[in-house]
Amino acid sequence: MARYQYDVTIIGGGWGGLTAARLAHALGARTCLVDKERL
């Protein structure tokens, strides 16, 4: 199984989650966004 390392994991791909993921990425964080639906 592959292993990944992230600085930030965001649960939920709604507007708040997407905004948080974009901001974290813009600040240089390795970001993982998890949602129950396909993004």
Secondary structure as UniProt FT lines:
FT   STRAND          8..11
FT   HELIX           15..26
FT   TURN            27..28
FT   STRAND          31..34
//
